[in-house]
Amino acid sequence: MSRNEIGTDGEGIRKALVAELMQLRRGRGLSLAALAQRRGLLVALQDWNRALGRPDSVTAALELLRDSLVELGTGAKARSLRNALAVPEPPSDAAAGTTAMTWPGRDPGYLTARRRQLAETLRLHPDTIENYENEAIDELALKIVEGRAQAYPVSQAPPTPLGITVFVGGTYTDLIDYRRAVADAVAGSMADYGVKVTTVGDRAEEPGQPAAAAVDACAVFIGIFGHTFGVPSPYPTRSVAMAEYDLARAAGKQVLVYLADESLPVPHDIVPADDLRELQADFRDELLRRHPARLFTSPADLAFRVTVDLARVVGQRNAPAQTYAVFDSDLVGVRDLVDTGNPTSRAQVQGFLGFLAESFQPLFTIDRSSYGAHPLLREAGNRLSDLLPEFSLSAQDGVISRTGVRHVILRTETVVQLLRLLLPDRADLLENAAQRIGAGAARDLVEFVLRGGRFVPSSPEAFVALWNYWDRTGGWGTYTLESVTRDSWKIIVRRSFLRAADPAETLVLAAFWRGYIKGFLNESLPQISALMLNLPEQQRATHLTMPASAHVSTVEYETARGDDDSFFVTFDRGPFFAALRALIASSYHRDRQEYADAVIHAREAFHSGRLAGPEEFRRVVVELRLDERYPAAMAALETFMTPVEDVDLAADCFFVANLVVQNLRQQREEKS
């Protein structure tokens, strides 16, 4: 098949793959983690593997890409691209007398260093090597397109290119520059993921009516909300932006919500009335409790978040349904999703294990498919993996990211000085801020690793092992779980970055850890409990010791021994525990579209909140004006009649019950 026979769609796919491969070579080499971040390329390789009857895992896609790189031949172009991706040369080329570009046991370095090394070997200019790389990338992209097309029977056309229709809603006049950045990102940079995005309902000015037709036509609703109310809609207490959000939710659209950070000022020429400001604040609070909302601080930050989230959504919509996998404290499987220290190291380990197996063939038979299961090779793999770096970050154009989460690296002294601004007389502010930081970190871990990778921890030990691995990016220290009971955990923080020369200051700075641990656990554990419900009941009963649901009551700093700081975590097992468990069940049934059951469990959570404190409960209901704002939901929660199957009623009942329970919990914590 020639290039001209590919057709318009094939040419578009080829160009998208070229862009993906260009991005792939900019890192430290080809790896599972690097390939997983290039979603369009990954999907194309997985599709090709499925057509060939092979597994469609990321590992299988990586093997197919490596094989395709080898099949490009042994010429200078092919060598240049393999060198750019830090892929070792085939053994036959090394045996031919040339110097193979391999990186046994050492860091392959960055692209410019690899390019310069090959240029010296071939006695060419580095620019010539780069031109060879570009030509080989073009050939490789064409090879992938042709391979996919040829693998499908004539009667079965290859899948259409990935595409998605989005509607960008939210407040308007206060976020014009932000919306423009999102429009550019959606229309332009999403092509790097091999995705065609169609935007419906574009507008050049603040709308006067909800764009009902555009919302109905979209698959994904992107809601970008600032601090202003906007234009009132025909619906009481709701603006046009709020009404469009309501329409999207009622229609079952996938909703992505982004909120302007509190630090972003309202434009000076916009002065909302007090009652409208209050309604917008209530709506923002509603969004925070209903969605894993993302806070943004700049147009670039917002565009980055939207691009990453849309790529993930497209991947999930086009990928075959996957079951959840359980991981243990050794983090097998889940660790490769988070990152792979040196991008080629894990592949080198696997290659070395293959070498060992082949070497041992004369002594005893080792089937090629069971390298990982043989005790000798498994132990060798574990020992070698222990020598690899614990994590890696990819940096492009000043943005450092890990599994789609942006990071910023600060000197330890910088962080400590910032924290000292809240000390010594406002340790409560430090603890409260740390709770919010912990909750945000937990949301990222659950969203991008557990829910995104479809993993569930088997035990508290497995969960803390993942938490420790995730947080090592920040260099804060390491976490271990020393003891576990039904009602408490003892967490050890080793080599804490907040250790001060003065023990008294260390004790005060421990307020940060108390808040961080509490915020992280209270955000993550309920979500993990909900994910656990995706496993078969028998598997949950026999393979999981992770608590079905938990809510942290207190975190106390116990002792300091050597480099270790001990924190004793106690869990609430009273009415709040019952309310949390019921909310998790309600969310689970909503996801399964079992709306009557979702209402019943939301009702259980609502009444458990009442048992926790009848007077506080009544006061919260009155202060939040729930009877006025959600009359149908309140009626369903207060009665014990069998509810109807209604998606909106289930959503509102869950929201109201969760709002009441969380307000009661917050008041209880403030009193303590």
C-alpha positions as CSV (number, residue, x, y, z in Angstrom):
1,M,0.0,0.0,0.0
2,S,1.5,3.3,-1.0
3,R,1.1,6.6,0.8
4,N,-1.4,7.8,-1.7
5,E,-3.7,4.8,-1.1
6,I,-4.1,5.6,2.6
7,G,-6.8,8.2,1.9
8,T,-7.8,11.3,3.8
9,D,-8.5,9.7,7.1
10,G,-5.3,7.6,7.0
11,E,-3.3,10.6,6.2
12,G,-4.7,12.4,9.2
13,I,-3.8,9.4,11.4
14,R,-0.3,9.3,9.9
15,K,0.2,13.0,10.7
16,A,-1.1,12.5,14.2
17,L,1.3,9.6,14.7
18,V,4.2,11.6,13.4
19,A,3.5,14.3,16.0
20,E,3.2,11.6,18.7
21,L,6.6,10.0,17.7
22,M,8.2,13.4,17.7
23,Q,7.1,14.0,21.3
24,L,8.1,10.4,22.3
25,R,11.7,10.9,21.2
26,R,12.1,14.1,23.3
27,G,12.4,12.2,26.6
28,R,14.9,9.8,27.9
29,G,13.9,6.9,25.7
30,L,11.1,4.5,24.9
31,S,9.4,2.9,27.9
32,L,6.0,1.8,29.2
33,A,5.5,5.1,31.0
34,A,6.6,7.2,28.0
35,L,4.3,5.2,25.6
36,A,1.4,5.4,28.0
37,Q,1.6,9.2,27.8
38,R,1.3,9.2,24.0
39,R,-2.3,8.2,23.9
40,G,-2.9,8.4,20.2
41,L,0.1,6.3,19.4
42,L,-0.7,3.8,22.1
43,V,-4.3,3.4,20.8
44,A,-3.1,2.8,17.2
45,L,-0.7,0.1,18.4
46,Q,-3.3,-1.5,20.5
47,D,-5.7,-1.5,17.6
48,W,-3.1,-3.1,15.4
49,N,-2.4,-5.8,18.0
50,R,-6.2,-6.6,18.4
51,A,-6.5,-7.0,14.6
52,L,-3.6,-9.4,14.7
53,G,-5.2,-11.4,17.5
54,R,-2.6,-10.3,20.1
55,P,-3.1,-8.9,23.6
56,D,-3.9,-5.2,23.7
57,S,-2.0,-4.3,26.8
58,V,0.5,-1.4,27.0
59,T,3.3,-4.0,27.3
60,A,2.2,-5.7,24.1
61,A,2.0,-2.3,22.3
62,L,5.6,-1.5,23.5
63,E,6.8,-4.8,22.0
64,L,5.1,-4.2,18.7
65,L,6.7,-0.7,18.5
66,R,10.1,-2.1,19.2
67,D,9.6,-4.8,16.6
68,S,8.6,-2.2,14.1
69,L,11.7,-0.1,14.9
70,V,13.9,-3.2,14.2
71,E,12.0,-3.9,10.9
72,L,13.0,-0.4,9.6
73,G,16.3,-2.0,8.7
74,T,19.9,-1.4,9.6
75,G,20.6,1.8,7.6
76,A,21.6,5.2,9.0
77,K,17.9,6.4,9.2
78,A,16.7,3.5,11.2
79,R,19.7,3.6,13.5
80,S,19.2,7.3,14.1
81,L,15.6,6.8,15.2
82,R,16.4,3.8,17.4
83,N,19.2,5.9,18.9
84,A,16.8,8.8,19.5
85,L,14.4,6.4,21.4
86,A,17.3,4.8,23.3
87,V,16.4,1.4,21.7
88,P,19.5,-0.9,21.5
89,E,20.6,-2.0,18.0
90,P,19.7,-5.5,16.9
91,P,22.5,-8.1,17.7
92,S,23.2,-8.7,14.0
93,D,24.2,-5.1,13.4
94,A,26.5,-5.2,16.4
95,A,28.1,-8.4,15.1
96,A,28.7,-6.8,11.7
97,G,31.6,-4.9,13.1
98,T,29.9,-1.6,13.9
99,T,29.6,-0.1,17.3
100,A,26.0,-0.9,18.6
101,M,24.3,2.0,20.4
102,T,23.4,0.3,23.6
103,W,23.1,1.5,27.1
104,P,23.8,-1.6,29.3
105,G,23.5,-0.7,33.0
106,R,23.7,3.1,32.6
107,D,21.5,6.1,32.0
108,P,20.9,6.7,28.2
109,G,21.0,10.4,28.9
110,Y,19.0,13.0,27.0
111,L,18.3,13.1,23.3
112,T,20.9,15.7,22.4
113,A,23.6,13.6,24.0
114,R,22.5,10.4,22.3
115,R,22.4,12.2,19.0
116,R,25.9,13.7,19.4
117,Q,27.3,10.2,20.3
118,L,25.9,8.6,17.2
119,A,27.0,11.5,15.1
120,E,30.6,11.0,16.3
121,T,30.3,7.2,15.7
122,L,29.1,7.7,12.1
123,R,31.2,10.8,11.5
124,L,28.2,12.9,10.6
125,H,26.9,16.2,11.8
126,P,24.2,16.0,14.6
127,D,21.8,18.0,12.3
128,T,22.1,15.2,9.7
129,I,21.3,12.6,12.4
130,E,18.2,14.6,13.3
131,N,17.1,14.8,9.7
132,Y,17.5,11.0,9.5
133,E,15.4,10.6,12.6
134,N,12.6,12.7,11.0
135,E,12.6,10.7,7.9
136,A,12.5,7.4,9.9
137,I,9.6,8.7,12.0
138,D,7.7,9.4,8.8
139,E,8.3,5.9,7.6
140,L,7.4,4.4,11.0
141,A,4.1,6.3,11.2
142,L,3.3,5.1,7.6
143,K,4.2,1.5,8.7
144,I,1.8,1.7,11.6
145,V,-1.1,3.0,9.5
146,E,-0.5,0.4,6.8
147,G,-0.1,-2.4,9.4
148,R,-3.4,-1.6,10.9
149,A,-5.2,-1.4,7.6
150,Q,-3.7,-4.7,6.3
151,A,-4.4,-6.6,9.5
152,Y,-8.2,-6.1,9.1
153,P,-10.1,-8.3,6.7
154,V,-11.4,-6.6,3.6
155,S,-15.0,-6.8,5.0
156,Q,-13.9,-5.2,8.2
157,A,-12.8,-1.6,8.0
158,P,-10.3,-0.3,10.5
159,P,-11.8,1.8,13.3
160,T,-12.5,5.4,12.6
161,P,-10.0,7.9,14.0
162,L,-10.6,8.9,17.6
163,G,-13.0,11.8,18.0
164,I,-15.1,13.5,20.6
165,T,-17.6,16.3,20.7
166,V,-17.3,18.9,23.5
167,F,-19.2,21.9,24.8
168,V,-17.3,24.5,26.8
169,G,-19.6,26.1,29.3
170,G,-19.2,28.1,32.5
171,T,-18.9,31.8,33.4
172,Y,-17.8,34.1,30.5
173,T,-16.8,37.7,31.0
174,D,-14.5,37.0,34.0
175,L,-12.6,34.2,32.2
176,I,-12.3,35.3,28.5
177,D,-8.6,34.8,28.3
178,Y,-8.9,31.4,30.0
179,R,-11.7,30.2,27.6
180,R,-9.5,31.3,24.7
181,A,-6.6,29.2,26.0
182,V,-8.9,26.2,26.3
183,A,-10.3,26.7,22.8
184,D,-6.7,26.8,21.4
185,A,-5.7,23.7,23.4
186,V,-8.8,21.8,22.4
187,A,-8.6,22.7,18.7
188,G,-4.8,22.4,18.4
189,S,-2.7,20.5,20.9
190,M,-5.3,17.7,21.2
191,A,-4.1,16.6,17.7
192,D,-0.9,15.5,19.5
193,Y,-3.0,12.8,21.0
194,G,-4.4,11.6,17.7
195,V,-7.8,13.0,18.6
196,K,-10.2,15.1,16.5
197,V,-12.2,17.4,18.8
198,T,-15.4,19.0,17.6
199,T,-16.5,22.0,19.6
200,V,-20.2,22.8,19.6
201,G,-21.9,26.0,20.8
202,D,-19.0,28.4,20.3
203,R,-19.8,31.9,21.4
204,A,-18.2,35.3,21.0
205,E,-20.1,37.0,23.8
206,E,-22.0,36.3,27.0
207,P,-25.1,34.2,26.1
208,G,-28.5,35.3,27.2
209,Q,-30.1,31.9,27.1
210,P,-28.8,28.3,27.9
211,A,-27.4,26.6,24.8
212,A,-29.7,23.6,25.2
213,A,-29.2,22.2,21.7
214,A,-25.4,22.5,21.9
215,V,-25.3,20.8,25.3
216,D,-27.5,18.0,23.9
217,A,-25.2,17.5,21.0
218,C,-22.0,17.2,23.0
219,A,-20.4,14.1,24.6
220,V,-18.4,15.9,27.1
221,F,-19.4,19.1,29.0
222,I,-16.4,21.2,30.0
223,G,-17.5,23.6,32.8
224,I,-15.1,26.5,33.6
225,F,-16.4,28.6,36.5
226,G,-15.1,31.7,38.1
227,H,-16.4,33.8,41.0
228,T,-19.1,35.8,39.1
229,F,-22.7,34.8,38.7
230,G,-23.2,35.9,35.1
231,V,-26.5,36.3,33.3
232,P,-29.6,35.1,35.2
233,S,-31.5,32.3,33.5
234,P,-35.3,31.5,33.4
235,Y,-34.6,29.1,36.3
236,P,-34.7,30.6,39.9
237,T,-31.4,31.1,41.6
238,R,-29.5,29.7,38.5
239,S,-27.5,31.6,36.0
240,V,-27.2,30.7,32.3
241,A,-23.9,28.9,33.0
242,M,-25.4,27.0,35.9
243,A,-28.4,26.0,33.8
244,E,-26.2,24.6,31.1
245,Y,-24.4,22.6,33.7
246,D,-27.8,21.3,35.0
247,L,-28.8,20.4,31.4
248,A,-25.6,18.4,30.8
249,R,-25.9,16.5,34.1
250,A,-29.6,15.7,33.5
251,A,-28.7,14.4,30.0
252,G,-26.1,12.1,31.4
253,K,-23.2,13.9,29.7
254,Q,-19.6,13.3,30.9
255,V,-18.9,16.5,33.0
256,L,-15.4,17.9,33.6
257,V,-15.4,20.8,36.0
258,Y,-12.6,23.4,36.5
259,L,-12.8,26.2,39.1
260,A,-10.9,29.4,39.3
261,D,-8.6,29.4,42.3
262,E,-9.5,31.7,45.2
263,S,-6.3,33.7,44.5
264,L,-7.7,34.7,41.1
265,P,-9.3,38.2,41.3
266,V,-12.6,39.2,39.8
267,P,-12.0,41.8,37.0
268,H,-12.3,45.3,38.5
269,D,-15.1,46.3,36.1
270,I,-17.3,43.4,37.3
271,V,-19.1,44.2,40.6
272,P,-21.7,41.5,41.4
273,A,-24.5,42.1,43.8
274,D,-24.2,40.5,47.2
275,D,-27.0,38.0,46.7
276,L,-25.6,36.9,43.3
277,R,-22.1,36.5,44.8
278,E,-23.6,34.3,47.5
279,L,-25.5,32.2,44.9
280,Q,-22.2,31.7,43.0
281,A,-20.3,30.7,46.1
282,D,-23.0,28.2,46.9
283,F,-22.8,26.8,43.4
284,R,-19.0,26.5,43.6
285,D,-19.4,24.6,46.9
286,E,-21.9,22.3,45.2
287,L,-19.5,21.6,42.4
288,L,-16.6,20.8,44.8
289,R,-18.7,18.3,46.6
290,R,-20.2,16.7,43.5
291,H,-17.2,16.5,41.2
292,P,-13.4,16.0,41.4
293,A,-13.1,19.7,40.4
294,R,-9.7,21.0,39.3
295,L,-8.6,24.4,40.5
296,F,-6.7,26.5,38.0
297,T,-4.4,29.5,38.5
298,S,-3.6,30.7,34.9
299,P,-4.8,30.2,31.3
300,A,-1.8,27.9,30.6
301,D,-2.6,25.9,33.7
302,L,-6.2,25.5,32.7
303,A,-5.4,24.5,29.1
304,F,-2.9,21.9,30.4
305,R,-5.5,20.3,32.7
306,V,-8.2,20.2,30.1
307,T,-5.9,18.7,27.5
308,V,-4.8,15.9,29.8
309,D,-8.3,15.2,31.0
310,L,-9.7,15.1,27.5
311,A,-7.0,12.7,26.3
312,R,-7.8,10.4,29.3
313,V,-11.6,10.6,28.5
314,V,-11.0,9.7,24.9
315,G,-8.8,6.8,25.8
316,Q,-11.3,5.5,28.2
317,R,-14.2,5.8,25.7
318,N,-12.2,4.0,23.0
319,A,-10.5,1.4,25.1
320,P,-12.2,-2.0,25.7
321,A,-13.8,-2.4,29.1
322,Q,-11.3,-3.6,31.7
323,T,-11.8,-5.1,35.1
324,Y,-10.2,-3.8,38.2
325,A,-7.0,-5.5,39.3
326,V,-5.9,-5.9,42.9
327,F,-2.3,-5.0,43.8
328,D,-0.2,-5.8,46.9
329,S,2.4,-3.9,48.8
330,D,5.1,-4.9,46.2
331,L,3.2,-2.6,43.8
332,V,3.6,-5.1,40.9
333,G,1.7,-3.8,37.9
334,V,0.6,-0.4,39.4
335,R,4.2,0.8,39.7
336,D,4.7,0.7,35.9
337,L,1.6,2.9,35.5
338,V,3.0,5.5,37.8
339,D,6.4,5.7,36.2
340,T,9.5,3.8,35.3
341,G,12.6,5.5,36.8
342,N,15.0,5.2,33.9
343,P,12.7,4.9,31.0
344,T,14.6,1.9,29.4
345,S,15.7,0.3,32.6
346,R,12.8,-2.0,33.1
347,A,13.1,-3.2,29.6
348,Q,16.8,-3.8,30.1
349,V,15.9,-5.9,33.2
350,Q,13.5,-8.0,31.2
351,G,16.1,-8.4,28.5
352,F,18.7,-9.5,31.0
353,L,16.3,-12.0,32.5
354,G,15.9,-13.4,29.0
355,F,19.6,-13.7,28.7
356,L,19.8,-15.6,32.0
357,A,17.0,-18.0,30.9
358,E,18.7,-18.7,27.6
359,S,22.0,-19.3,29.5
360,F,20.4,-21.8,31.8
361,Q,18.6,-23.7,29.1
362,P,21.3,-26.5,29.1
363,L,20.8,-27.0,32.8
364,F,17.0,-27.1,33.0
365,T,14.1,-26.1,30.9
366,I,12.5,-22.7,31.4
367,D,9.6,-21.9,29.2
368,R,9.8,-18.5,27.5
369,S,6.3,-17.6,28.7
370,S,7.1,-18.3,32.3
371,Y,10.3,-16.2,32.9
372,G,8.5,-14.0,35.4
373,A,7.1,-17.1,37.3
374,H,10.3,-19.0,37.8
375,P,11.6,-18.4,41.3
376,L,15.2,-17.8,40.3
377,L,14.3,-15.3,37.6
378,R,11.6,-13.6,39.7
379,E,14.1,-13.0,42.5
380,A,16.7,-11.7,40.0
381,G,14.1,-9.4,38.6
382,N,13.2,-8.1,42.0
383,R,16.9,-7.5,43.0
384,L,17.6,-5.6,39.7
385,S,14.4,-3.6,40.0
386,D,15.4,-2.4,43.5
387,L,18.4,-0.8,41.9
388,L,16.3,1.4,39.6
389,P,15.4,5.0,40.4
390,E,12.1,5.2,42.3
391,F,10.5,7.8,40.0
392,S,11.0,10.0,37.0
393,L,9.5,13.3,35.8
394,S,9.2,14.5,32.2
395,A,9.8,18.1,31.6
396,Q,8.6,19.9,28.5
397,D,8.6,23.7,28.0
398,G,8.9,24.4,31.7
399,V,6.1,22.0,32.7
400,I,7.1,19.0,34.8
401,S,4.5,16.2,34.8
402,R,3.9,12.7,36.1
403,T,1.0,10.6,34.9
404,G,-0.6,13.8,33.7
405,V,-0.3,15.6,37.0
406,R,1.8,18.8,37.0
407,H,4.6,19.2,39.6
408,V,6.7,22.1,40.8
409,I,10.0,21.4,42.5
410,L,11.0,23.7,45.4
411,R,14.0,23.7,47.6
412,T,13.3,22.3,51.1
413,E,14.3,25.6,52.7
414,T,11.8,27.4,50.5
415,V,8.9,25.2,51.6
416,V,9.9,25.4,55.3
417,Q,10.1,29.2,55.1
418,L,6.6,29.3,53.6
419,L,5.2,27.1,56.3
420,R,6.9,29.2,59.0
421,L,4.8,32.2,57.9
422,L,1.9,30.4,59.7
423,L,3.9,29.8,62.9
424,P,4.3,29.8,65.8
425,D,0.9,31.1,66.8
426,R,-1.3,29.8,64.0
427,A,-0.6,26.1,63.9
428,D,-4.3,25.6,63.2
429,L,-4.0,27.4,59.9
430,L,-1.0,25.2,59.0
431,E,-3.0,22.1,59.8
432,N,-6.1,23.3,57.8
433,A,-4.0,24.2,54.8
434,A,-2.2,20.8,55.0
435,Q,-5.6,19.1,55.0
436,R,-6.5,20.7,51.7
437,I,-3.0,19.9,50.2
438,G,-3.5,16.2,51.3
439,A,-7.0,16.0,49.8
440,G,-5.7,17.4,46.5
441,A,-2.8,14.9,46.3
442,A,-5.2,12.1,47.1
443,R,-7.6,13.2,44.4
444,D,-4.8,13.0,41.8
445,L,-3.7,9.6,43.0
446,V,-7.2,8.1,42.9
447,E,-8.1,9.8,39.6
448,F,-4.9,9.1,37.6
449,V,-3.6,5.8,39.1
450,L,-6.4,3.9,40.8
451,R,-9.5,4.9,38.7
452,G,-7.4,5.6,35.5
453,G,-5.4,2.4,35.8
454,R,-8.3,0.4,37.3
455,F,-6.4,-0.8,40.4
456,V,-7.6,-1.5,43.9
457,P,-5.2,-2.0,46.9
458,S,-5.5,-5.3,48.6
459,S,-4.7,-4.0,52.1
460,P,-3.9,-0.9,54.1
461,E,-0.2,-1.9,53.7
462,A,-0.6,-1.9,49.9
463,F,-2.3,1.4,50.0
464,V,0.3,3.1,52.1
465,A,3.0,1.5,49.9
466,L,1.4,3.2,46.9
467,W,1.0,6.5,48.8
468,N,4.6,6.4,49.7
469,Y,5.7,5.7,46.1
470,W,3.4,8.5,44.8
471,D,4.6,11.1,47.2
472,R,8.3,10.4,46.8
473,T,8.3,12.8,43.9
474,G,8.1,15.6,46.4
475,G,11.0,14.4,48.5
476,W,9.1,14.8,51.7
477,G,10.3,11.5,53.2
478,T,9.0,8.0,53.2
479,Y,5.9,6.4,54.7
480,T,5.4,3.0,56.2
481,L,2.5,1.4,58.1
482,E,3.8,0.1,61.3
483,S,0.5,-1.3,62.8
484,V,-3.1,-1.7,61.8
485,T,-6.2,-2.4,63.9
486,R,-9.9,-2.0,63.1
487,D,-9.9,1.4,64.7
488,S,-6.4,2.8,64.1
489,W,-3.3,2.9,62.0
490,K,0.2,3.9,63.0
491,I,2.1,5.6,60.2
492,I,5.8,6.3,60.3
493,V,7.3,9.2,58.4
494,R,11.0,8.6,57.9
495,R,13.5,11.4,57.1
496,S,10.7,14.1,57.2
497,F,11.6,17.3,55.3
498,L,10.2,19.2,58.3
499,R,12.7,17.9,60.8
500,A,14.2,21.0,62.5
501,A,17.3,21.3,64.7
502,D,15.1,22.5,67.5
503,P,12.8,19.6,68.7
504,A,10.2,22.2,69.8
505,E,9.9,23.5,66.3
506,T,9.7,20.0,64.9
507,L,6.8,19.4,67.2
508,V,5.0,22.6,66.0
509,L,5.7,21.8,62.3
510,A,4.2,18.3,62.9
511,A,0.8,20.2,62.5
512,F,1.5,20.0,58.8
513,W,1.8,16.2,58.8
514,R,-1.3,15.9,61.0
515,G,-3.4,17.9,58.5
516,Y,-1.8,16.3,55.4
517,I,-2.4,12.7,56.6
518,K,-5.9,13.5,57.7
519,G,-6.8,15.2,54.4
520,F,-5.2,12.5,52.3
521,L,-6.9,9.6,54.0
522,N,-10.3,11.3,54.3
523,E,-10.3,12.0,50.5
524,S,-8.9,8.7,49.3
525,L,-10.4,6.0,51.5
526,P,-14.0,6.7,50.6
527,Q,-13.2,6.7,46.9
528,I,-11.2,3.5,47.2
529,S,-14.2,2.0,49.0
530,A,-16.3,2.9,46.0
531,L,-13.8,1.4,43.6
532,M,-13.8,-1.9,45.6
533,L,-17.4,-2.4,44.8
534,N,-16.4,-3.0,41.2
535,L,-14.8,-6.3,42.2
536,P,-16.8,-9.5,42.5
537,E,-18.2,-10.0,46.0
538,Q,-16.3,-13.2,46.5
539,Q,-13.0,-11.5,45.5
540,R,-13.7,-8.7,48.0
541,A,-14.3,-11.2,50.7
542,T,-11.2,-13.4,50.1
543,H,-8.6,-11.1,48.7
544,L,-9.1,-7.7,50.4
545,T,-8.3,-6.6,53.9
546,M,-8.7,-2.9,52.9
547,P,-11.5,-1.5,55.2
548,A,-14.9,-1.2,53.4
549,S,-15.0,2.5,54.4
550,A,-13.3,4.7,56.9
551,H,-13.2,8.2,58.2
552,V,-10.3,9.7,60.1
553,S,-11.3,11.1,63.5
554,T,-7.9,12.2,64.8
555,V,-4.2,12.2,63.9
556,E,-1.8,12.6,66.7
557,Y,2.0,13.1,66.6
558,E,3.4,10.5,69.0
559,T,7.2,10.3,69.1
560,A,10.4,10.9,67.3
561,R,13.0,8.1,67.2
562,G,16.1,8.7,65.2
563,D,14.9,9.6,61.7
564,D,11.4,8.4,62.4
565,D,8.3,10.5,63.2
566,S,5.2,8.5,64.4
567,F,1.6,9.5,63.8
568,F,-1.3,7.6,65.4
569,V,-4.5,7.7,63.2
570,T,-7.9,6.9,64.8
571,F,-11.0,6.2,62.7
572,D,-14.6,7.1,63.5
573,R,-16.9,4.1,63.8
574,G,-20.1,5.9,64.9
575,P,-22.9,7.4,62.8
576,F,-20.5,9.2,60.5
577,F,-19.0,5.9,59.6
578,A,-22.5,4.5,58.8
579,A,-23.3,7.6,56.8
580,L,-20.0,7.3,54.8
581,R,-20.6,3.7,54.0
582,A,-24.1,4.5,52.8
583,L,-22.9,7.4,50.6
584,I,-20.4,5.0,49.0
585,A,-23.1,2.5,48.2
586,S,-25.3,5.3,46.8
587,S,-22.5,6.4,44.5
588,Y,-21.9,2.8,43.4
589,H,-25.6,2.3,42.5
590,R,-25.7,5.6,40.6
591,D,-22.8,4.5,38.5
592,R,-24.7,1.3,37.7
593,Q,-27.8,3.3,36.8
594,E,-29.7,1.7,39.7
595,Y,-31.3,5.0,40.8
596,A,-33.9,3.7,43.2
597,D,-31.2,1.9,45.2
598,A,-29.0,5.0,45.1
599,V,-31.8,7.0,46.7
600,I,-32.4,4.4,49.4
601,H,-28.7,4.5,50.4
602,A,-28.6,8.3,50.3
603,R,-31.6,8.2,52.6
604,E,-29.6,5.9,55.0
605,A,-26.7,8.4,55.0
606,F,-29.1,11.3,55.6
607,H,-30.6,9.7,58.7
608,S,-27.3,8.5,60.0
609,G,-26.2,12.2,59.9
610,R,-29.3,13.0,62.0
611,L,-28.4,10.4,64.6
612,A,-24.9,12.0,64.9
613,G,-26.4,15.1,66.3
614,P,-30.1,16.0,65.9
615,E,-29.8,19.7,66.8
616,E,-26.7,20.2,64.6
617,F,-28.5,18.3,61.8
618,R,-31.6,20.6,62.0
619,R,-29.5,23.7,62.0
620,V,-27.5,22.6,58.9
621,V,-30.6,21.8,57.0
622,V,-32.1,25.2,57.8
623,E,-28.9,27.2,57.1
624,L,-28.4,25.5,53.7
625,R,-32.0,26.2,52.7
626,L,-32.3,22.6,51.5
627,D,-36.1,22.4,51.6
628,E,-36.2,25.5,49.3
629,R,-33.4,24.5,47.0
630,Y,-34.0,20.7,46.7
631,P,-37.7,20.1,47.6
632,A,-38.0,16.8,45.6
633,A,-34.8,15.4,47.1
634,M,-35.7,16.4,50.7
635,A,-39.2,14.8,50.3
636,A,-37.6,11.6,49.0
637,L,-35.0,11.5,51.9
638,E,-37.6,12.2,54.6
639,T,-40.0,9.4,53.5
640,F,-39.5,5.7,53.5
641,M,-41.6,5.0,50.4
642,T,-40.0,3.1,47.6
643,P,-38.4,5.7,45.3
644,V,-38.8,5.9,41.5
645,E,-36.1,5.2,39.0
646,D,-35.0,8.9,38.3
647,V,-31.5,9.9,37.5
648,D,-31.9,13.5,38.6
649,L,-33.6,12.5,41.9
650,A,-30.8,10.0,42.6
651,A,-28.1,12.7,41.9
652,D,-29.8,15.3,44.1
653,C,-30.5,12.9,47.0
654,F,-26.8,11.9,47.0
655,F,-25.7,15.6,46.8
656,V,-28.0,16.7,49.6
657,A,-27.1,13.8,51.9
658,N,-23.4,14.2,51.2
659,L,-23.7,18.0,51.8
660,V,-25.3,17.5,55.2
661,V,-22.9,14.8,56.3
662,Q,-19.8,16.8,55.3
663,N,-21.1,20.0,57.0
664,L,-21.8,18.0,60.2
665,R,-18.4,16.4,60.1
666,Q,-16.7,19.8,59.5
667,Q,-18.5,21.4,62.5
668,R,-17.6,18.4,64.6
669,E,-13.9,18.8,63.7
670,E,-13.9,22.5,64.3
671,K,-15.3,22.0,67.8
672,S,-12.7,19.4,68.6
